[in-house]
Amino acid sequence: MWSLRDLLDRFAEILRVRQMVRSGDRIGVAVSGGADSVALLHLSTRVAPEFGIEIVAVHVNHHLRGTESDADEVFVRELAARLSVDLFRDDADVSDLHGNLEQAARDARRSIFGSLVARMSVDRIATGHTLSDQAETVLFRLFRGTGVTGLAGMRAVSGDGPLRPLLFFTREEIREWLRTNDLAWREDSSNADTRFRRNYLRHELIPRIRTELNPNLERVLAGIAFRAQAEEDYWHDVIEPLFSRFAKPFERGILGDVLFLQDQHLAVRRRLLRRACQAVKGNLRALDGSHIDALLALCASVEGNNRLLIPGVDALRSYGKIRLAPPLGPNDQKRHYRVPIRPGINTELPFNAGSIRLDLIQELSETQSFYVNVKGETGYIETAELSVEAIGGLAGLDDLIVRNWEPGDEYRRAGHLNSHKIKALFQQEKVFLWERRHWPILEFNGEIVWGRRFGPAHQFAARSSSGPLLLLRYRMACESNSAI
């Protein structure tokens, strides 16, 4: 038989050894009305004087079960009153949402909990996850195909995440303690519905495994989680310095060095790619070992280009780099632009494609070069000198436009005998895929006059000092910010 003091002592020891609370903390206990959360509230209020902390109850009504949900709220309100603790309650109606309602409800609760902490209404949130929940989480992730990192499950204390002091007690231990001490709780009728995957694990699969294979299954699985957490703590300190060398941030995600990645041990490569996905998504939800394996395969070569879409991440490998970003939205997928250009004006191109300027000059530069790709004091990194006469004289300047590159574009570059498709030039120069989409082309009456990096067309390049010339200067925007 459980006594009140037995469980209180164990609970208090966990708070003390794990350094979960500090004197003066205001702890918000998430209370649904179920057994685990009710036990957590009772235990927390009883040890609060010993630790010098204040306890408040937090209840979120998802309105998923109609009057039953409302009855849960009434129960929690009355419980808080009996225990003389304040109650924060909020509504998060997810009943009209489609898809995974359980996940939607969890996301809504996290948002509300985070808001309470951000507003400093509470210092931390504590939830009633038990050792049994931990076992279910590990088994569920294992069946889904998780890597080693996923086996770490939930942590008792994690950064700014919730406190989980009940992770060291089984669900049955909690219920036995409540029954022994005549403490009531509410049963959520949906928890018995085995159409939900976690309920199937809880009510059918785990009991069968315990009966036929290992009666201590829950503690075995929870033990795996605790050992995996220690492994991940070690790997975190190893991976972070390597990640800063592998990945460089850009506005929409990260750009990774495939050559650096390939020099690492397979275990390091996996963790670097997981870390990159986490940086892009903000979490690793819906990603499993098969997705990381697919990313590894994408990075297997530094030649050519390839693309992979996994949940929440658009991965694009081009030559020796891999770009990971959130999937493109409708506006990100736009690529077409046609912009008139006039001498003496800086023209900013759409889609962060850089800026271009034309100026009338009287003679070629001293270098007599067709074009130069260097960064000058003004920040312009490409210049070219064009023949005004070839463009049709000063009147022809009104017909100049800058547009994006299109498949099929080709022209004969100055200093070359034959025409080349721009796509072939991209491949020859190993231009990354994400740089190509909005690649600027100067056009006159349907003919290509100049292309970024590849210079002026043969027939438009300036060749003598007779007559006015056009000095083209192009300044590149931050390339890695461009969408593909």
Secondary structure, DSSP 8 states (H G I E B T S, - for coil): ---HHHHHHHHHHHHHHTT---TT-EEEEE--SSHHHHHHHHHHHHHHHHHT-EEEEEEEE--SSTHHHHHHHHHHHHHHHHTT-EEEEEE---TT--S-HHHHHHHHHHHHHHHHHHTTS-SEEE----HHHHHHHHHHHHHHT--TGGGG---SS-TTS-B-GGGGS-HHHHHHHHHHTT------GGGG-TTSHHHHIIIIIHHHHHHHT-TTHHHHHHHHHHHHHHHHHHHHHHHHHHHHHHEEEETTEEEEEHHHHHTS-HHHHHHHHHHHHHHHHSS-TT--HHHHHHHHHHTT-SSSEEEEEETTEEEEEETTEEEEE----TTTT----EEE--TT--EE-GGG--EEEEEEESS--TT--SEE----TTS--EEEEEEHHHHTSGGGGGGEEEEE--TT-EEEBTT-SSEEEHHHHHHHHT--HHHHTT-EEEEETTEEEEETTTEEBGGGB--SSSS-EEEEEEE---GGG---
